[in-house]
Structure formats: structure tokens, C-alpha cells
Amino acid sequence: MRPFYFDFEKQRPRISRREAIRRALFTASGLVLANHISFRALAAAPAARAKAVIQIWMWGGPSHTDIFDPKPEAGYDYCGPLKSPIETNVSGIRIGELLPLLAKQADKYSLIRSMTHGNFAHETASYIVQTGRQPGGRTVFPSVGAVVSLTKGYDAGYKGLIPPYVVLTEPQGRFDEAGFLGARYKPFATGGNPAQTPFAVEGVVLPGITEQRQKSRRDLLHQLDTLAHELPEDPQIIANTQAENTAYDMILGDGAKVFDLSQEKAELRDRYGRTKFGQSCLVARRLVERGIPYVTINYGGWDTHKENFQTMRRQLPEMDKGVATLLQDLSERGLLDSTVVWWGGEFGRTPKVMWEAPWNGGRNHWGKVFSAMLAGGGFKGGQVVGASDAKGEEVKDRPVYPVDLIGSIYAQLGIDANTKLPNPEGLPMFVLPQSADGIKSAGLLKEIMSV
């Protein structure tokens, strides 16, 4: 019989049941803590407006000029067949023509059209956007999700069964999300596909394994575990039992229910779209509703070197349904005010289209200027920050560097930028770069941050 457990750290190859239980105890109950953050610094942090973040990570780098920064006036060699941007419900803001649902929600989000870092490589650009740091050197810094897991997770009193940092459905894979913070702060990647029934969350739900069979397996394990019967007062046995109870609460109890989309109305599921991405957006809403502080939806398929416009026509309607419905659903449930929704990728795409073979209308990487979206959690809606030039090739006005966006999110979460991070070498590392680090910054996004 194959041992079954909640694999929090996604190790390969699979570890023993007893080792898994030990790790589950450490992670889920928070009884064994890593080096603590400076809670004195947290106490001095600004008042939090947000409790959670849903990050929609557009893996591969989406075309800014086809989505949130259209440039039809630049001509066909730049806009291609997507030459008719649409007005939104906010006067003066236009977005790509394939986003009619998001056009109706523009009052809920702000667009940043002047993101920049100048890097054109997936791995290094992803690292910059996710950490606010420059690549290179011997120190690998943690991503935003890992920092939030540290400051809002188990070490800060989080009691949830589900880990505080969740990725739907696969890790980004471009960098080490936890950096020097270590495996404890890596995300729990669900695996599976939430559009399928059941949603086979790794370590929680197995296709073809009924609840009764799970209970029978547990009963058999108890019968075979003679040590538990012989040494009921042993501290290690007690700890293992506590960890087992926590793991099975995830498998058979309330923890698993958050991933059960059959509890949602069919109409709402249809609004999100019965796609992997659309249903991931719905799971993300359910997770923040249960108190999970950081959820990443890893949405791939945006590396459009070839046939960019075919991809846009296929994927943008899917993205439109998922994100627009997420914003509306969060708003209707009173969750948008306390949840930051952050949309973006590692960079944009070349504004000038490559029509020649083998690209056939493709776009390459472009780190000089690209777009991001922020909504909720104290960020104003219906605003545009910065601008690109007439062809979307350079920043024209108000550059925004990744550290500026990340710092603004931390501020809304009440995380002090000067909080010291635990470093295995005892080096002075902080939530955000210090002035001596030489990281380019143009300042927080105060123009869209509610006072």
C-alpha cells in the first residue's frame, strides 16, 4: 500500500510516512520555528489595509501593447490586427479589444504602463520582478510570496491548516521562490487542474481514492503502528500523532473543502470560465476567503515569439473572464478592500511585430517598458500610472521599477520595509533593499495608494 500524506515541501523522491509526518508537524502547527523576524520592526510597520495578495503571474511575459497599453496609432507593424482598443467604464482609459469584461471593471483596478528594468532574459527578469533585487552575487533573495509567508505566516501566529503561501498549480520554475529563507517558506504547489473533478491537489486529493478508502487506510496504519500502542506517552509519538491529525484534517476535513469547487454554484463557475486558469481564479478567491495570505496563479503560455496574435485570440478571452470575474466576485463578497490583486509578468514583448518566418507575427522579450495591474487592498481603481512612448518602446513618463511596486504592496500589507530577514550567514538582510544597495527606485505608488 502506498503511504499517503500531505507533502508540504514537495520533495522528490517521496519521503517516508514518518518523516512526512514530522515535517507536517513542523510546518502546519508552527511548533518548531526558524530564525524569527524582527517583530519590533513589524510593530512599527504602517497600518495594514490588505490581508492577502492574489498574484496572477503571466509566465513568459505578456505583450503590453496587445493588452493594457494598446498603440493603434503606431500602425500595423506595431499593433497588427489588434487595432481597435475599447473604452472602459472609466473615461479616458482604453485597453485591448479582446478584454470586454475587464473593460467593465476598470473602476476596480489601476494600470501601471511604465514598468521597467531593462532585462530581457526570463530567469533574471523574473527574479527582478519577484524580489525587487538585481541578479548576481552569492545571495538569493526571497520572492514576495515567501516574505509574506514569513511575516504573515506561522511565525507570525497564522493557524490555518493550509500553508500561508500557495501556488496554483505549478511553481513558477524561473527562480528559487524562498531564496535564503529556505524550504520552510517555499510555496505549496497544488498540482492538478481545478477545472477537473475532482481537483487532484497533490497530497490532499487522489483521483479514484474515495473518502472511505482513505479512512480505511488510516485505520490500517493505526493497527500496524505498534509503537504508538506501546509508548503512548512518548513525546515523539505524541508529536507524530498531532502531525497525523493535522495532515488528515487536510485530507478528510475542512482543509480539503476549500479545493472542492463543487460547493460553488455552476453559474459562478461558468462566469469564471471552465478552464484551468478560470477555475484557478475561483480557488484563489476561496483561499483568501479562508485566510490564506498569499496565493499565486501561475498562468503560462505568454512567451509569444511565434504567432503572437493567434495566442492572444486564444488566451486573452480566457484571461478576461477569469480576472474580471475574480475582481467582481471579490468586490461582491466584501473581500476586494482587503485583497491585493497583482497582475503581471517578467517583462513585455517587442512592440514591433516580427512578421517574417519563422516568427510569423511574433514578439520577442522586452524589458524596457511593460505593464502591470493592481487592484484592491487599498489601491485605488480607475487610474493609470506612468506612460510608454507612442510605440510602446520606452518609458515616457513616471518610471516604475519592480522594487517600487513590491514596496507599495508591502506597505498595504503593513510590512515594514526595514524589517530584518533571517539569514543563515547572519548577514544584514532586509525586506526591501537599502539605499546603499544601489537598486533603482522612483518611489512608492502613492498616487494610487489610499490615504
ROKOLPA-51395 format. One record per residue (C-alpha): residue number from 1; residue in three letters; x, z, y. Coordinates in nm, 3 decimals, always signed. Example, Ala and Ser with C-alpha at 12.3 -4.5 7.8 and 13.67 -1.06 7.14 Angstrom:
   nr  rest        X        Z        Y
    1   Ala   +1.230   +0.780   -0.450
    2   Ser   +1.367   +0.714   -0.106
***
This chain:
   nr  rest        X        Z        Y
    1   Met   +0.000   +0.000   +0.000
    2   Arg   +0.138   -0.098   +0.339
    3   Pro   +0.173   +0.205   +0.571
    4   Phe   -0.041   +0.174   +0.884
    5   Tyr   +0.042   +0.332   +1.214
    6   Phe   +0.024   +0.281   +1.590
    7   Asp   +0.355   +0.114   +1.673
    8   Phe   +0.407   +0.222   +2.034
    9   Glu   +0.756   +0.082   +2.076
   10   Lys   +0.709   -0.246   +1.884
   11   Gln   +1.028   -0.204   +1.683
   12   Arg   +1.140   -0.473   +1.437
   13   Pro   +1.169   -0.434   +1.143
   14   Arg   +0.884   -0.191   +1.094
   15   Ile   +0.993   +0.170   +1.060
   16   Ser   +0.874   +0.431   +0.812
   17   Arg   +0.543   +0.609   +0.850
   18   Arg   +0.712   +0.943   +0.910
   19   Glu   +0.940   +0.800   +1.178
   20   Ala   +0.643   +0.623   +1.339
   21   Ile   +0.450   +0.950   +1.347
   22   Arg   +0.744   +1.129   +1.504
   23   Arg   +0.767   +0.864   +1.775
   24   Ala   +0.393   +0.865   +1.828
   25   Leu   +0.410   +1.240   +1.888
   26   Phe   +0.686   +1.199   +2.142
   27   Thr   +0.512   +0.917   +2.326
   28   Ala   +0.143   +0.989   +2.300
   29   Ser   +0.143   +1.363   +2.356
   30   Gly   +0.429   +1.369   +2.603
   31   Leu   +0.570   +1.684   +2.441
   32   Val   +0.924   +1.553   +2.449
   33   Leu   +1.020   +1.422   +2.791
   34   Ala   +1.306   +1.208   +2.902
   35   Asn   +1.500   +1.293   +3.217
   36   His   +1.241   +1.380   +3.477
   37   Ile   +1.189   +1.203   +3.802
   38   Ser   +1.221   +1.398   +4.119
   39   Phe   +0.877   +1.548   +4.167
   40   Arg   +0.992   +1.684   +4.501
   41   Ala   +1.016   +1.322   +4.615
   42   Leu   +0.676   +1.244   +4.472
   43   Ala   +0.527   +1.538   +4.655
   44   Ala   +0.645   +1.381   +4.977
   45   Ala   +0.504   +1.040   +4.887
   46   Pro   +0.240   +0.877   +5.106
   47   Ala   -0.123   +0.936   +5.021
   48   Ala   -0.225   +0.711   +4.733
   49   Arg   -0.501   +0.457   +4.791
   50   Ala   -0.464   +0.299   +4.448
   51   Lys   -0.471   +0.447   +4.100
   52   Ala   -0.392   +0.139   +3.895
   53   Val   -0.244   -0.212   +3.902
   54   Ile   -0.355   -0.522   +3.717
   55   Gln   -0.072   -0.771   +3.734
   56   Ile   -0.159   -1.130   +3.650
   57   Trp   +0.180   -1.272   +3.564
   58   Met   +0.178   -1.651   +3.586
   59   Trp   +0.458   -1.705   +3.338
   60   Gly   +0.653   -2.021   +3.413
   61   Gly   +0.597   -2.041   +3.787
   62   Pro   +0.269   -2.190   +3.916
   63   Ser   +0.254   -2.470   +4.170
   64   His   +0.181   -2.306   +4.506
   65   Thr   +0.069   -2.633   +4.668
   66   Asp   -0.187   -2.703   +4.394
   67   Ile   -0.337   -2.352   +4.401
   68   Phe   -0.325   -2.126   +4.708
   69   Asp   -0.127   -2.333   +4.961
   70   Pro   -0.263   -2.690   +4.949
   71   Lys   -0.093   -2.959   +5.158
   72   Pro   -0.316   -3.268   +5.152
   73   Glu   -0.181   -3.386   +5.486
   74   Ala   +0.164   -3.424   +5.329
   75   Gly   +0.042   -3.730   +5.140
   76   Tyr   +0.005   -3.842   +4.781
   77   Asp   +0.371   -3.791   +4.689
   78   Tyr   +0.319   -3.420   +4.752
   79   Cys   -0.043   -3.341   +4.668
   80   Gly   -0.105   -3.611   +4.407
   81   Pro   -0.470   -3.643   +4.301
   82   Leu   -0.548   -3.287   +4.417
   83   Lys   -0.605   -3.397   +4.773
   84   Ser   -0.932   -3.220   +4.860
   85   Pro   -0.883   -2.845   +4.914
   86   Ile   -1.201   -2.644   +4.954
   87   Glu   -1.316   -2.399   +5.216
   88   Thr   -1.355   -2.038   +5.110
   89   Asn   -1.609   -1.778   +5.221
   90   Val   -1.354   -1.677   +5.486
   91   Ser   -1.340   -1.915   +5.778
   92   Gly   -1.006   -2.095   +5.809
   93   Ile   -0.880   -2.028   +5.456
   94   Arg   -0.864   -2.323   +5.217
   95   Ile   -0.748   -2.317   +4.856
   96   Gly   -0.708   -2.573   +4.579
   97   Glu   -1.008   -2.784   +4.486
   98   Leu   -1.011   -2.658   +4.124
   99   Leu   -1.087   -2.300   +4.232
  100   Pro   -1.452   -2.298   +4.344
  101   Leu   -1.524   -1.947   +4.211
  102   Leu   -1.223   -1.790   +4.377
  103   Ala   -1.325   -1.966   +4.696
  104   Lys   -1.638   -1.747   +4.693
  105   Gln   -1.429   -1.429   +4.655
  106   Ala   -1.172   -1.485   +4.934
  107   Asp   -1.304   -1.190   +5.130
  108   Lys   -1.171   -0.968   +4.849
  109   Tyr   -0.808   -1.090   +4.842
  110   Ser   -0.521   -1.177   +5.070
  111   Leu   -0.284   -1.468   +5.017
  112   Ile   +0.089   -1.449   +5.078
  113   Arg   +0.210   -1.801   +5.142
  114   Ser   +0.569   -1.719   +5.235
  115   Met   +0.713   -1.551   +4.926
  116   Thr   +1.081   -1.639   +4.891
  117   His   +1.400   -1.551   +4.708
  118   Gly   +1.581   -1.883   +4.668
  119   Asn   +1.637   -1.852   +4.292
  120   Phe   +1.541   -2.143   +4.064
  121   Ala   +1.603   -2.001   +3.712
  122   His   +1.323   -1.842   +3.508
  123   Glu   +1.506   -1.534   +3.382
  124   Thr   +1.679   -1.437   +3.704
  125   Ala   +1.381   -1.522   +3.926
  126   Ser   +1.152   -1.318   +3.701
  127   Tyr   +1.389   -1.025   +3.727
  128   Ile   +1.394   -1.050   +4.108
  129   Val   +1.015   -1.069   +4.140
  130   Gln   +0.953   -0.790   +3.886
  131   Thr   +1.218   -0.546   +4.012
  132   Gly   +1.293   -0.636   +4.373
  133   Arg   +1.664   -0.643   +4.284
  134   Gln   +1.922   -0.917   +4.256
  135   Pro   +2.052   -1.007   +3.908
  136   Gly   +2.410   -0.950   +3.809
  137   Gly   +2.618   -0.639   +3.772
  138   Arg   +2.604   -0.394   +3.486
  139   Thr   +2.283   -0.214   +3.587
  140   Val   +1.950   -0.349   +3.466
  141   Phe   +1.670   -0.208   +3.678
  142   Pro   +1.317   -0.136   +3.552
  143   Ser   +1.018   -0.353   +3.634
  144   Val   +0.729   -0.234   +3.848
  145   Gly   +0.526   -0.155   +3.536
  146   Ala   +0.800   +0.069   +3.396
  147   Val   +0.839   +0.253   +3.727
  148   Val   +0.464   +0.312   +3.741
  149   Ser   +0.474   +0.428   +3.378
  150   Leu   +0.742   +0.679   +3.477
  151   Thr   +0.576   +0.805   +3.794
  152   Lys   +0.213   +0.792   +3.680
  153   Gly   +0.251   +0.827   +3.302
  154   Tyr   +0.318   +1.105   +3.055
  155   Asp   +0.595   +1.266   +3.260
  156   Ala   +0.351   +1.298   +3.548
  157   Gly   +0.070   +1.451   +3.344
  158   Tyr   -0.103   +1.143   +3.207
  159   Lys   -0.305   +1.246   +2.898
  160   Gly   -0.451   +0.918   +2.774
  161   Leu   -0.427   +0.801   +2.414
  162   Ile   -0.331   +0.450   +2.522
  163   Pro   +0.021   +0.419   +2.669
  164   Pro   +0.026   +0.402   +3.051
  165   Tyr   +0.182   +0.053   +3.060
  166   Val   +0.003   -0.218   +2.862
  167   Val   +0.074   -0.591   +2.834
  168   Leu   -0.194   -0.837   +2.728
  169   Thr   -0.098   -0.983   +2.497
  170   Glu   +0.276   -1.060   +2.463
  171   Pro   +0.575   -0.921   +2.656
  172   Gln   +0.699   -1.140   +2.939
  173   Gly   +1.018   -1.202   +2.747
  174   Arg   +1.221   -1.305   +3.050
  175   Phe   +1.393   -0.970   +3.102
  176   Asp   +1.407   -0.611   +2.978
  177   Glu   +1.097   -0.458   +3.139
  178   Ala   +1.219   -0.099   +3.114
  179   Gly   +1.581   -0.157   +3.215
  180   Phe   +1.793   +0.157   +3.217
  181   Leu   +1.483   +0.377   +3.183
  182   Gly   +1.485   +0.294   +2.812
  183   Ala   +1.236   +0.222   +2.536
  184   Arg   +1.004   +0.508   +2.631
  185   Tyr   +0.890   +0.308   +2.935
  186   Lys   +0.854   -0.031   +2.773
  187   Pro   +0.501   -0.171   +2.773
  188   Phe   +0.270   -0.151   +2.476
  189   Ala   +0.211   -0.519   +2.399
  190   Thr   -0.122   -0.562   +2.224
  191   Gly   -0.054   -0.892   +2.047
  192   Gly   -0.364   -1.065   +1.914
  193   Asn   -0.627   -1.262   +2.103
  194   Pro   -0.913   -1.079   +2.275
  195   Ala   -1.128   -1.393   +2.250
  196   Gln   -1.133   -1.349   +1.873
  197   Thr   -1.345   -1.100   +1.677
  198   Pro   -1.203   -0.856   +1.608
  199   Phe   -0.935   -0.837   +1.875
  200   Ala   -0.642   -0.763   +1.642
  201   Val   -0.449   -0.517   +1.859
  202   Glu   -0.117   -0.458   +1.690
  203   Gly   -0.102   -0.120   +1.522
  204   Val   -0.466   -0.047   +1.605
  205   Val   -0.684   -0.318   +1.451
  206   Leu   -0.603   -0.523   +1.141
  207   Pro   -0.818   -0.825   +1.052
  208   Gly   -1.002   -0.769   +0.726
  209   Ile   -0.943   -0.392   +0.719
  210   Thr   -1.269   -0.203   +0.761
  211   Glu   -1.302   +0.140   +0.917
  212   Gln   -1.396   +0.283   +0.578
  213   Arg   -1.081   +0.140   +0.422
  214   Gln   -0.875   +0.296   +0.700
  215   Lys   -1.033   +0.634   +0.627
  216   Ser   -0.968   +0.590   +0.255
  217   Arg   -0.603   +0.513   +0.325
  218   Arg   -0.572   +0.825   +0.533
  219   Asp   -0.732   +1.036   +0.261
  220   Leu   -0.488   +0.895   +0.006
  221   Leu   -0.191   +0.971   +0.232
  222   His   -0.308   +1.331   +0.260
  223   Gln   -0.334   +1.358   -0.118
  224   Leu   +0.020   +1.226   -0.162
  225   Asp   +0.174   +1.436   +0.117
  226   Thr   +0.263   +1.740   -0.095
  227   Leu   +0.495   +1.885   +0.170
  228   Ala   +0.202   +1.935   +0.406
  229   His   +0.028   +2.143   +0.142
  230   Glu   +0.337   +2.344   +0.052
  231   Leu   +0.464   +2.409   +0.406
  232   Pro   +0.154   +2.423   +0.629
  233   Glu   +0.326   +2.645   +0.888
  234   Asp   +0.642   +2.440   +0.917
  235   Pro   +0.689   +2.328   +1.283
  236   Gln   +0.783   +1.973   +1.183
  237   Ile   +0.477   +1.944   +0.958
  238   Ile   +0.256   +2.072   +1.239
  239   Ala   +0.414   +1.823   +1.482
  240   Asn   +0.366   +1.537   +1.235
  241   Thr   +0.002   +1.633   +1.184
  242   Gln   -0.058   +1.634   +1.558
  243   Ala   +0.105   +1.291   +1.588
  244   Glu   -0.101   +1.158   +1.298
  245   Asn   -0.421   +1.282   +1.461
  246   Thr   -0.322   +1.109   +1.785
  247   Ala   -0.243   +0.784   +1.604
  248   Tyr   -0.571   +0.786   +1.414
  249   Asp   -0.762   +0.860   +1.732
  250   Met   -0.624   +0.527   +1.846
  251   Ile   -0.716   +0.354   +1.521
  252   Leu   -1.056   +0.507   +1.448
  253   Gly   -1.155   +0.694   +1.764
  254   Asp   -1.205   +0.640   +2.135
  255   Gly   -0.868   +0.469   +2.183
  256   Ala   -0.969   +0.167   +1.978
  257   Lys   -1.306   +0.132   +2.150
  258   Val   -1.151   +0.016   +2.475
  259   Phe   -1.036   -0.300   +2.295
  260   Asp   -1.377   -0.365   +2.138
  261   Leu   -1.533   -0.630   +2.359
  262   Ser   -1.848   -0.640   +2.151
  263   Gln   -1.955   -0.345   +2.364
  264   Glu   -1.978   -0.577   +2.666
  265   Lys   -2.278   -0.792   +2.746
  266   Ala   -2.247   -1.150   +2.625
  267   Glu   -2.337   -1.277   +2.972
  268   Leu   -2.045   -1.094   +3.131
  269   Arg   -1.806   -1.219   +2.863
  270   Asp   -1.925   -1.572   +2.934
  271   Arg   -1.860   -1.523   +3.306
  272   Tyr   -1.501   -1.424   +3.235
  273   Gly   -1.465   -1.724   +3.005
  274   Arg   -1.439   -1.708   +2.628
  275   Thr   -1.068   -1.785   +2.644
  276   Lys   -0.765   -1.572   +2.569
  277   Phe   -0.699   -1.534   +2.940
  278   Gly   -1.058   -1.473   +3.043
  279   Gln   -1.112   -1.205   +2.782
  280   Ser   -0.773   -1.052   +2.869
  281   Cys   -0.905   -1.004   +3.222
  282   Leu   -1.206   -0.823   +3.079
  283   Val   -0.985   -0.599   +2.864
  284   Ala   -0.773   -0.523   +3.172
  285   Arg   -1.083   -0.404   +3.357
  286   Arg   -1.178   -0.183   +3.062
  287   Leu   -0.826   -0.036   +3.053
  288   Val   -0.814   +0.062   +3.421
  289   Glu   -1.167   +0.196   +3.383
  290   Arg   -1.022   +0.432   +3.119
  291   Gly   -0.743   +0.543   +3.350
  292   Ile   -0.453   +0.321   +3.239
  293   Pro   -0.228   +0.295   +3.548
  294   Tyr   -0.057   -0.040   +3.481
  295   Val   -0.180   -0.348   +3.297
  296   Thr   -0.004   -0.685   +3.288
  297   Ile   -0.179   -1.001   +3.177
  298   Asn   +0.098   -1.233   +3.068
  299   Tyr   -0.051   -1.577   +3.133
  300   Gly   +0.176   -1.857   +3.015
  301   Gly   +0.169   -2.234   +3.047
  302   Trp   +0.270   -2.285   +3.411
  303   Asp   +0.613   -2.443   +3.363
  304   Thr   +0.484   -2.787   +3.451
  305   His   +0.792   -3.010   +3.453
  306   Lys   +0.583   -3.283   +3.295
  307   Glu   +0.226   -3.395   +3.365
  308   Asn   +0.161   -3.115   +3.612
  309   Phe   -0.184   -3.237   +3.714
  310   Gln   -0.314   -3.259   +3.360
  311   Thr   -0.216   -2.895   +3.316
  312   Met   -0.378   -2.799   +3.645
  313   Arg   -0.708   -2.960   +3.544
  314   Arg   -0.699   -2.779   +3.212
  315   Gln   -0.580   -2.433   +3.316
  316   Leu   -0.698   -2.379   +3.673
  317   Pro   -1.070   -2.369   +3.583
  318   Glu   -0.983   -2.109   +3.318
  319   Met   -0.781   -1.907   +3.568
  320   Asp   -1.055   -1.946   +3.829
  321   Lys   -1.323   -1.796   +3.603
  322   Gly   -1.109   -1.509   +3.483
  323   Val   -0.966   -1.392   +3.815
  324   Ala   -1.282   -1.447   +4.021
  325   Thr   -1.495   -1.258   +3.771
  326   Leu   -1.237   -0.979   +3.750
  327   Leu   -1.247   -0.929   +4.126
  328   Gln   -1.626   -0.934   +4.133
  329   Asp   -1.660   -0.706   +3.830
  330   Leu   -1.413   -0.451   +3.969
  331   Ser   -1.594   -0.458   +4.302
  332   Glu   -1.939   -0.412   +4.150
  333   Arg   -1.816   -0.113   +3.947
  334   Gly   -1.651   +0.053   +4.244
  335   Leu   -1.304   +0.003   +4.094
  336   Leu   -1.154   -0.253   +4.330
  337   Asp   -1.083   +0.001   +4.603
  338   Ser   -0.857   +0.193   +4.363
  339   Thr   -0.710   -0.101   +4.167
  340   Val   -0.444   -0.338   +4.298
  341   Val   -0.476   -0.689   +4.157
  342   Trp   -0.146   -0.873   +4.190
  343   Trp   -0.135   -1.244   +4.103
  344   Gly   +0.189   -1.443   +4.098
  345   Gly   +0.482   -1.583   +3.904
  346   Glu   +0.858   -1.603   +3.930
  347   Phe   +0.857   -1.894   +4.179
  348   Gly   +0.661   -2.204   +4.279
  349   Arg   +0.708   -2.572   +4.193
  350   Thr   +0.875   -2.856   +4.377
  351   Pro   +0.635   -2.976   +4.648
  352   Lys   +0.735   -3.339   +4.596
  353   Val   +0.594   -3.477   +4.275
  354   Met   +0.824   -3.642   +4.021
  355   Trp   +0.625   -3.950   +3.924
  356   Glu   +0.898   -4.120   +3.724
  357   Ala   +0.940   -4.095   +3.347
  358   Pro   +0.978   -3.867   +3.161
  359   Trp   +0.814   -3.631   +3.414
  360   Asn   +0.506   -3.844   +3.476
  361   Gly   +0.378   -3.639   +3.766
  362   Gly   +0.568   -3.318   +3.702
  363   Arg   +0.702   -3.049   +3.929
  364   Asn   +1.031   -2.858   +3.888
  365   His   +1.121   -2.498   +3.980
  366   Trp   +1.105   -2.396   +4.346
  367   Gly   +1.222   -2.057   +4.473
  368   Lys   +1.247   -2.133   +4.844
  369   Val   +0.880   -2.064   +4.910
  370   Phe   +0.583   -1.982   +4.687
  371   Ser   +0.255   -1.791   +4.689
  372   Ala   +0.118   -1.461   +4.567
  373   Met   -0.220   -1.291   +4.590
  374   Leu   -0.305   -0.924   +4.644
  375   Ala   -0.645   -0.761   +4.624
  376   Gly   -0.789   -0.412   +4.611
  377   Gly   -0.613   -0.077   +4.609
  378   Gly   -0.603   -0.052   +4.987
  379   Phe   -0.505   -0.413   +5.055
  380   Lys   -0.736   -0.597   +5.291
  381   Gly   -0.923   -0.909   +5.187
  382   Gly   -0.974   -1.235   +5.370
  383   Gln   -0.622   -1.251   +5.514
  384   Val   -0.325   -1.487   +5.495
  385   Val   +0.030   -1.357   +5.535
  386   Gly   +0.302   -1.600   +5.637
  387   Ala   +0.312   -1.975   +5.608
  388   Ser   +0.513   -2.253   +5.450
  389   Asp   +0.604   -2.568   +5.636
  390   Ala   +0.399   -2.888   +5.642
  391   Lys   +0.513   -2.996   +5.296
  392   Gly   +0.536   -2.653   +5.133
  393   Glu   +0.915   -2.677   +5.105
  394   Glu   +1.038   -2.392   +5.326
  395   Val   +0.915   -2.071   +5.482
  396   Lys   +0.779   -2.148   +5.826
  397   Asp   +0.660   -1.804   +5.931
  398   Arg   +0.696   -1.441   +5.817
  399   Pro   +0.914   -1.449   +5.503
  400   Val   +0.810   -1.203   +5.233
  401   Tyr   +1.072   -1.101   +4.980
  402   Pro   +0.983   -0.955   +4.639
  403   Val   +1.103   -0.610   +4.746
  404   Asp   +0.854   -0.621   +5.036
  405   Leu   +0.561   -0.692   +4.807
  406   Ile   +0.672   -0.437   +4.547
  407   Gly   +0.732   -0.173   +4.812
  408   Ser   +0.383   -0.232   +4.950
  409   Ile   +0.230   -0.183   +4.605
  410   Tyr   +0.428   +0.138   +4.555
  411   Ala   +0.309   +0.263   +4.892
  412   Gln   -0.054   +0.203   +4.796
  413   Leu   +0.007   +0.395   +4.473
  414   Gly   +0.160   +0.684   +4.663
  415   Ile   +0.505   +0.632   +4.510
  416   Asp   +0.786   +0.731   +4.745
  417   Ala   +1.045   +0.455   +4.775
  418   Asn   +1.321   +0.717   +4.782
  419   Thr   +1.224   +0.876   +4.451
  420   Lys   +1.536   +0.909   +4.238
  421   Leu   +1.517   +0.743   +3.898
  422   Pro   +1.671   +0.899   +3.586
  423   Asn   +1.982   +0.706   +3.497
  424   Pro   +2.172   +0.757   +3.169
  425   Glu   +2.504   +0.750   +3.356
  426   Gly   +2.387   +0.987   +3.627
  427   Leu   +2.421   +0.721   +3.897
  428   Pro   +2.209   +0.750   +4.214
  429   Met   +1.928   +0.502   +4.149
  430   Phe   +1.604   +0.489   +4.344
  431   Val   +1.258   +0.336   +4.314
  432   Leu   +1.349   +0.078   +4.580
  433   Pro   +1.688   -0.048   +4.696
  434   Gln   +1.861   +0.148   +4.969
  435   Ser   +1.986   -0.015   +5.287
  436   Ala   +2.343   -0.015   +5.155
  437   Asp   +2.238   -0.233   +4.860
  438   Gly   +2.210   -0.539   +5.083
  439   Ile   +1.876   -0.663   +4.945
  440   Lys   +1.694   -0.896   +5.184
  441   Ser   +1.374   -0.747   +5.325
  442   Ala   +1.134   -0.829   +5.605
  443   Gly   +0.933   -0.507   +5.572
  444   Leu   +0.615   -0.386   +5.408
  445   Leu   +0.296   -0.593   +5.425
  446   Lys   +0.147   -0.366   +5.688
  447   Glu   -0.074   -0.645   +5.822
  448   Ile   -0.287   -0.628   +5.505
  449   Met   -0.248   -0.257   +5.425
  450   Ser   -0.544   -0.044   +5.526
  451   Val   -0.453   +0.236   +5.762
***
